[in-house]
């Protein structure tokens, strides 16, 4: 009797021997089809990953959020971690002796998003009162009407051509409301699409995340953290580009004297409210930051010496800072000081004390915020030394001299106290998944 197993082996050998050619041809065709299929599939366009990111703020036409500017990194100049200007798409620049002409030399082999080579004549820049000329395909020159040392920091903006393209690996498209306010910024890369939706308030941004309309929201205030934790992943940080401060209206009879303003500062037992202490209106990582300025540790006896007669004041603030304002009220109320709080949605025309968040400019120049001639000087202060330092700081090109000027400005500011600097706010990023935090690493 033949073993069944051996019988099967005989049948297989016989089948292979009889149909060897057909089997080899079939295998060859299968391998060829699979290989060609892989090649075709690899060359087919793959759908891009899409991410929806929420940003809080209001930005007008031509005013990109700082985050987007840092993300695309497509300006002649870039700003480093010390807030100093460094070459971006320009490999170097020259400044004329009179400080009115800036000549930039583009890096070689730059390309627009479309892949076309960049020529200086393709770049479209419009800055009021500044004339621009292209000397040759790689040189662009700016003529400004007066010496202005913060000018370099103004060029940390994406360069555009007539088609709206920027230089590099990103493509940007804006969506604006009828008022000109930006509502959405779409950033395209070769493999993904980032859709930045701009929300006027943090509450609206958080609500959008809850409703599944955002995958990631940036820089939400810390007071929303407990509420947000149940909806996604949290990444906490300190926002040293903003500072919370108490601004004094120096046109008010009760606050025009420096002694009174200092007396109020000495009355606050806690100036940080659980946040990170701030000393000046300059970013602490800035190359001109001065940590050695006058501070006002809690000293009620000093308050009594400085404030001769009782004063009654109104403290205005936004809804987001109301709890801090109430805390300040409770700390200040005494036989010398009486405080009432008032909620406002914008900077009021008339106020005595204003608790607000100040946006720190990347350049140390703060002329428009504190110089006595400026309508944007919220505290309406008028101090000759502060004015002079602000004037000198914006026309001085030498970095060592400029640093000395802004060191003196911070010392004088702390002494004259047009505003009491309190703290850098804590913020957090909220993400649907932990991996989404990697999307924002390039902008840090």
SVG drawing of the C-alpha trace seen along z (x, -y; Angstrom):
<svg xmlns="http://www.w3.org/2000/svg" viewBox="-19 -118 49 120">
<polyline fill="none" stroke="black" stroke-width="0.4" points="0.0,0.0 1.4,-3.4 1.9,-6.0 -0.7,-8.9 1.9,-11.5 4.4,-10.1 1.6,-9.9 0.9,-13.6 4.6,-14.4 4.6,-12.4 1.6,-14.3 3.2,-17.7 6.5,-16.8 4.6,-15.6 2.6,-18.8 5.6,-21.1 7.6,-19.1 4.7,-19.3 3.9,-23.0 7.3,-24.5 7.3,-27.1 3.8,-28.3 4.6,-28.6 7.7,-30.7 6.0,-33.0 3.1,-33.6 5.5,-34.4 7.4,-36.8 4.2,-38.6 3.1,-38.8 6.4,-40.4 6.3,-42.8 2.8,-43.9 3.4,-44.4 6.6,-46.4 4.9,-48.7 1.9,-49.1 4.2,-50.3 5.9,-52.8 2.6,-54.2 1.2,-54.5 4.3,-56.2 4.0,-58.8 0.3,-59.5 -0.4,-62.7 -1.2,-61.8 -3.8,-63.8 -2.1,-66.3 -2.6,-66.1 -4.8,-69.0 -4.5,-70.7 -6.7,-73.4 -4.9,-75.7 -6.5,-78.5 -4.8,-81.8 -6.2,-84.5 -6.0,-88.2 -7.1,-90.8 -4.9,-91.5 -5.6,-94.0 -4.8,-93.9 -1.1,-93.3 -0.5,-92.6 0.5,-89.0 0.5,-87.5 4.1,-87.2 3.7,-83.5 3.1,-83.2 6.0,-85.5 8.3,-83.3 6.8,-80.1 7.4,-80.8 10.8,-82.7 10.7,-84.3 11.9,-87.9 15.2,-89.7 15.9,-89.7 15.0,-87.2 14.9,-87.9 17.0,-85.6 16.3,-84.4 17.9,-87.5 15.7,-89.7 18.5,-90.9 18.2,-91.1 20.1,-88.5 20.4,-87.7 17.3,-85.9 16.9,-85.7 19.6,-88.4 23.1,-87.0 24.3,-90.4 23.4,-94.1 25.2,-97.5 24.0,-100.7 25.2,-104.1 27.1,-106.5 24.1,-108.8 21.9,-105.8 19.4,-106.5 20.3,-103.8 20.1,-100.1 21.5,-97.8 20.6,-94.0 22.4,-91.3 20.2,-88.3 21.4,-84.7 22.2,-82.8 19.8,-80.2 16.7,-81.5 13.4,-80.2 9.8,-81.2 7.3,-78.6 6.6,-77.8 10.2,-76.9 11.1,-80.0 14.4,-81.6 14.2,-84.9 15.3,-88.2 15.3,-91.3 13.1,-93.0 10.4,-90.4 10.0,-91.4 7.1,-93.6 7.5,-95.6 5.6,-98.8 6.5,-100.8 5.1,-104.3 7.6,-107.1 10.4,-104.7 11.8,-104.4 13.0,-101.0 15.3,-100.2 16.8,-97.0 20.4,-97.5 20.9,-94.1 19.2,-90.7 20.6,-90.1 20.6,-93.5 17.7,-95.5 18.2,-99.0 15.9,-101.0 16.1,-104.8 14.5,-106.0 13.7,-109.7 15.4,-109.9 17.7,-107.8 15.7,-105.0 17.6,-102.1 14.6,-99.8 14.2,-99.7 15.9,-96.2 13.2,-94.7 10.5,-95.9 11.9,-93.7 11.1,-90.5 8.1,-90.0 7.6,-87.5 8.8,-88.8 6.1,-88.5 6.1,-88.7 3.3,-90.0 1.6,-86.5 1.4,-86.6 4.1,-83.9 6.7,-83.9 10.2,-82.7 10.8,-79.1 8.8,-76.0 5.6,-77.7 2.6,-79.2 0.3,-81.6 -3.4,-82.6 -5.4,-85.0 -9.1,-85.3 -10.3,-88.7 -13.6,-90.1 -15.2,-93.1 -13.5,-95.3 -10.1,-94.1 -9.5,-92.0 -7.8,-88.7 -10.1,-85.7 -8.0,-82.8 -4.5,-82.1 -3.7,-79.0 -0.1,-77.9 0.6,-75.2 3.7,-73.0 4.6,-70.1 3.0,-67.5 0.5,-69.3 -1.9,-72.2 -2.1,-74.3 -5.2,-76.3 -4.9,-79.1 -8.3,-80.4 -8.0,-83.7 -10.4,-84.2 -11.0,-87.6 -11.1,-86.1 -9.7,-83.1 -13.2,-82.0 -14.2,-81.7 -11.0,-79.8 -11.6,-77.3 -15.3,-76.9 -14.1,-76.1 -11.8,-73.4 -14.6,-71.9 -16.9,-71.7 -14.2,-69.9 -13.4,-72.9 -9.7,-73.1 -7.0,-70.5 -4.7,-72.8 -5.1,-76.2 -2.1,-78.4 -1.5,-80.6 -4.7,-80.3 -4.7,-82.2 -4.0,-80.0 -7.5,-80.7 -9.0,-78.4 -6.6,-75.5 -8.8,-73.6 -11.7,-73.8 -9.6,-72.8 -7.8,-69.7 -10.8,-67.4 -10.9,-68.1 -7.2,-67.6 -3.5,-67.6 -1.9,-70.7 1.5,-72.2 2.2,-75.1 4.6,-78.0 5.3,-81.6 4.5,-84.3 7.4,-86.7 6.3,-88.6 3.5,-90.2 3.5,-91.7 0.6,-92.6 1.0,-96.1 -0.9,-98.7 -0.9,-102.0 -1.3,-105.3 -3.0,-108.2 -0.6,-110.9 -3.0,-113.6 -5.2,-112.7 -4.6,-115.1 -4.4,-112.2 -1.6,-110.4 0.5,-113.1 3.0,-113.0 5.6,-110.3 5.4,-109.8 1.8,-108.8 2.5,-106.2 5.4,-104.8 3.2,-104.7 0.6,-102.6 3.4,-100.2 4.6,-99.7 1.0,-98.9 0.8,-95.7 1.9,-92.7 1.7,-90.3 2.5,-91.7 2.8,-88.4 -0.5,-86.7 1.0,-83.3 2.6,-84.1 6.2,-84.9 7.6,-88.2 8.3,-90.9 10.7,-93.8 10.5,-96.0 8.6,-96.4 11.5,-94.7 11.5,-91.0 13.7,-89.3 15.6,-87.4 16.3,-90.7 19.9,-91.8 19.0,-95.1 17.1,-93.7 18.2,-95.3 17.5,-93.2 18.9,-95.9 16.0,-98.3 14.1,-99.7 11.5,-97.4 8.8,-98.0 8.6,-95.3 5.6,-95.5 6.1,-98.4 2.9,-99.9 5.0,-102.3 6.6,-103.7 3.2,-104.1 2.1,-106.3 5.2,-108.5 4.7,-108.9 0.9,-109.4 0.1,-112.4 -3.7,-112.5 -6.3,-109.7 -7.1,-109.1 -10.0,-107.4 -9.4,-105.8 -11.1,-103.7 -9.4,-100.7 -10.5,-99.8 -9.7,-96.4 -10.8,-93.8 -13.0,-90.8 -10.0,-88.5 -8.1,-90.4 -11.1,-91.2 -10.0,-88.6 -6.5,-90.2 -8.1,-93.6 -10.3,-92.5 -7.2,-91.1 -5.4,-94.5 -8.4,-96.3 -8.4,-94.1 -4.7,-94.7 -4.8,-98.4 -7.9,-99.4 -6.7,-101.1 -7.0,-104.3 -4.8,-105.9 -6.2,-104.3 -9.7,-103.4 -10.3,-101.5 -13.3,-100.7 -13.1,-98.4 -14.7,-98.8 -14.9,-96.4 -14.1,-97.8 -13.8,-96.0 -11.2,-98.4 -8.9,-101.2 -11.2,-103.9 -10.7,-107.6 -10.9,-108.5 -9.4,-106.4 -7.3,-106.7 -5.8,-103.2 -5.8,-100.7 -4.8,-97.0 -4.0,-95.7 -1.7,-93.4 1.1,-95.1 2.5,-93.6 6.3,-93.9 7.7,-94.9 10.6,-92.7 12.8,-95.8 13.4,-97.7 12.1,-100.9 8.9,-101.9 8.7,-105.5 5.1,-105.3 4.0,-103.8 5.7,-106.1 6.9,-109.3 4.9,-112.4 4.2,-113.6 2.4,-110.3 -1.3,-109.9 -0.7,-106.2 1.0,-107.0 -1.8,-105.4 -0.6,-106.9 -0.2,-110.4 3.0,-110.8 5.5,-113.6 9.0,-113.0 11.9,-114.7 14.5,-112.0 12.2,-109.2 11.5,-111.3 15.2,-111.9 16.2,-108.3 13.4,-107.1 14.5,-109.7 18.2,-108.7 17.4,-105.0 15.8,-105.0 18.5,-107.0 21.6,-105.2 23.1,-102.5 26.0,-101.5 24.7,-98.4 26.8,-99.1 25.5,-102.7 22.0,-101.6 22.1,-99.0 23.3,-101.6 20.4,-103.9 17.8,-101.2 19.4,-100.2 18.9,-103.8 15.4,-103.9 14.4,-100.8 16.0,-102.3 14.2,-105.7 10.9,-104.0 11.1,-102.0 11.8,-105.2 9.3,-107.5 6.8,-104.6 4.4,-105.6 3.2,-102.0 3.8,-99.3 5.1,-96.2 3.6,-93.1 4.1,-89.7 4.4,-87.7 1.2,-85.8 1.1,-82.0 -0.4,-80.5 -0.9,-77.0 -1.3,-75.3 -4.2,-72.9 -4.0,-69.9 -6.2,-67.1 -3.1,-64.7 0.3,-65.0 1.9,-64.8 0.2,-68.0 2.6,-70.0 5.3,-69.2 3.6,-71.4 4.6,-74.5 8.2,-73.5 9.5,-75.3 8.2,-78.7 9.8,-78.6"/>
</svg>
